[in-house]
Amino acid sequence: MDIETEPTWIAEIGNLHRHGFNSLVAIVDIILLAYPVKIMHFVYTCAYGWCYAIVIFIYWVQDPKKNIVYKQIDYGKPVQIMVIFTMLTLLTLAMQTFHFFAYQLKFNF
């Protein structure tokens, strides 16, 4: 039985731990710590994401039929790839803006 694909309670606990606990720790981190947050900090996250995309592309080029990291990312469709990566970049900007305003809200109370 593959725990990752079987809809069992063990898989749900793993899924909750993988996504929910990470989000909870991030929110507590934003609330408790006072490190400065600026909107332009999203540049570093985007740079990391684009470097990761380049690595995935280099891996895919070696064997396009076998070396597929994510099913949604098909480098054979360059327009779709650019739309996905542009949307992820905009999502990163939106999340950084939310993080910035959460940081600012902390100082107003």
N, C-alpha and C positions, 0 to 999 in steps of 0.2 A: 504494500500500500504506500503510495506517495503522499506524504503528509502535506506537501505544498498544494496538491491539486484536489485531494479528497476533501469533501465538505464535512469534516468532523469537528468536534469541539476542540480537539488538540490544535488543528489548523487555525481555528478562530482565536485561540489563546495566543498562538504565535503571531498571527496577524495583528492582534491588539497590542502585543508587546512591541512588535516591530514598528508600528506606526503611532499608536496612541501614547505609549510611554515616551517616545522621542518628542512628540508634540508637547506633552505635559512638562517635560524637563526644559524645553525651549521657552515655554511661557513662564515658568518659574524663574528661569535665568533672566528673562527680560524684566520681570517684576523686581527681583532682588538686587541684581547687579547694576552698577551705575557707570558702566563703560560708555563712552560717547558713541552715538549712532548718527550717521549722516546718510542722506539719501544716496550720495555718490558712492557709498560703499558697495552698491550692487555691482559695480564694475568688476570687483575681484571675484565675486560669485559667477558672474557671466563669463569672465576670462577662464575660470576653472571649467565651467560647463562646455565652453567652446573647445578647450584643449581636450577634454574628454571625448567630445564629438569627433575631433580629428583622429584621436587614437582609435576609436571605434571604426572610423572610415578606413584607416590604414589596415586594421585587422580584417575588415570586410573585403578590401581589395585583394588580399592574399588568396581568398577562395570565396567568391560571392555567393555560391550556392550553399556552402557548409558553414561559413563563419558569420552567422547571424546572431547578434547579441540580443536585440529586441525585435520582435515581429513587426511592431509598428513602424520601425525605422527601416525603410527600404531605400538604400542608396541608388537603386536603379531608377527611382523617381525623384530627380533633383528638386523639382518644384515643391513636392510634398515635404521633402526634407527641410528646405528653406522656410516653408510656412511653419513647420513644427518648431524649428529652432528659433525662429523669430517670435513665435507665441511664447515659448519658454523664456526667452529673454524679457519679453514684456511682463510675463508673470513674475519673474524675479524682481523686476522694477516695482511692480505693484506690491509684492510682499515686503520689499525693503521700505517702501513708503509707509505701509502699515506698521512695520517695526519702528520706523522713525516717529510716527505719531503716537504709538504706544509709549515710547521712550519719553516724548514730550509731555504726554498726559501724566506720567509719573511725577514730574516736577511741578505740575500745576495743582497737585493735591497735597 
